[in-house]
Amino acid sequence: MKEIKAYIRCQKAEEVIEALENIGIKGITLIDVMGVGQLADPHSSKYSFECVKKYSDVAKVEVACRDEDVHKIVEAIRKTAYTGMKGDGIIFVTSLEMAVKIKSGAIGEDAL
């Protein structure tokens, strides 16, 4: 099992969720977070100086999945979140050691 965490532009979140649902992914978590990192240069930014700030609003998308579904999920997120501009985001994939469904007690992939 794998866990996919994607940090994307907030304005792309709805499109990404829809793309994941279209490929059959149902267990999706969406969290509003603040990112610190890629700061925009006010001299080269396409945005007004007032919009350039240290912290940026970011959407975090989390999905737990079977190993065989990783590439199609990552590609759906990447294609949908892409704008071609600096700050499009990043996707992390990590191994998921265990999953346990609280209601049924199902373990591993059966819990997904």
N, C-alpha and C positions, 0 to 999 in steps of 0.2 A: 504494500500500500504506500501511497505517496500523499504528501500535503503540498498543495500549490498555493503560494501567496503572491498576489500581484498588487503592486502599488501603481495606480493609474490616475489620470486626470479625473476629477470629480464629474466633469461634464460628459465623460465617456462611460460612466458606470452603468447607466441604464442600457446602453447599447451592448456592453460586454455581458451583462446579465442575460439579456435577450439572446445573444449569440450562444451562450452556454446552455440555456434552456432549449434552444433549437437543435443542439446536438445531444439532448437527452440528459443533461446534468441538472439535478434537482436540489441537491444539498449544497447551497451556496450561502456564504456569510459575507455581508457587505458592511464595512465599518468606515466611518469618517475619521480620518487621522490628519495630523499636521506633519508635514515633511520639512526637514532641514537638510540642505545640500545644494543642489544646483541653483545657485543664485543668479538671477537675471542681471545682466549689465545694463544699467539705464541708458547707456550710449548706443547699445546695439539692439536693445529690446524692441520688439514690434508693439509692445504695450506702452501705455502712458506711464510716466514716472511714478504716479500715485499708486499704480498697481504693482509696482516692484516692491517686494517685501522679503524679510528674512525667512518667514515661515510660509509654506504654501499649503493650501487645502488639497488633500489627496484622498482618494478612495482606496481602501484595502479590500481586495476580493480574496476569500479563502475557500478552497475546495479540497476535500479529502476524496481520494479516488483509488481505483485499482491501477496497478502498474501499467497495464496495457492501454489505459485511457489517457495517460499523461500527455503524450504528444499532441493528440487532437484537442485537448483542453488548452494546453499552452499556445498552440497555433491559433485557436479561436480567440483567445484573449489578445495575443500579439497583433493579429490582423485588425481586430475591432478597436483596440486602444490606440493604434498608430495614427499619428497626425503628421509625422515627419519633422516635428519641431523638437527642440531641446526640452527635456522634461516630460517625455511621453511615459516614462515609468520604467519599472523593472519587474521581472517575474523570478521568484525563487521556487525551487522544487527540492523538497527534503523527504527522507524516508520517514514513514509513520510506523512506529513500533507496534502500537495496539489501538484498537477502537472497540468500545463496549457500548452497546445500545442500552440505555438506562431502563427503559420500559420492559424490553424482552430479555435482556441479558445476552443477546447475540454478540459474538466476538469476531474480530477480524473483518474480512470483507463482507460477511453476513450482516455486520452492523451498519455498513454503508447503504 
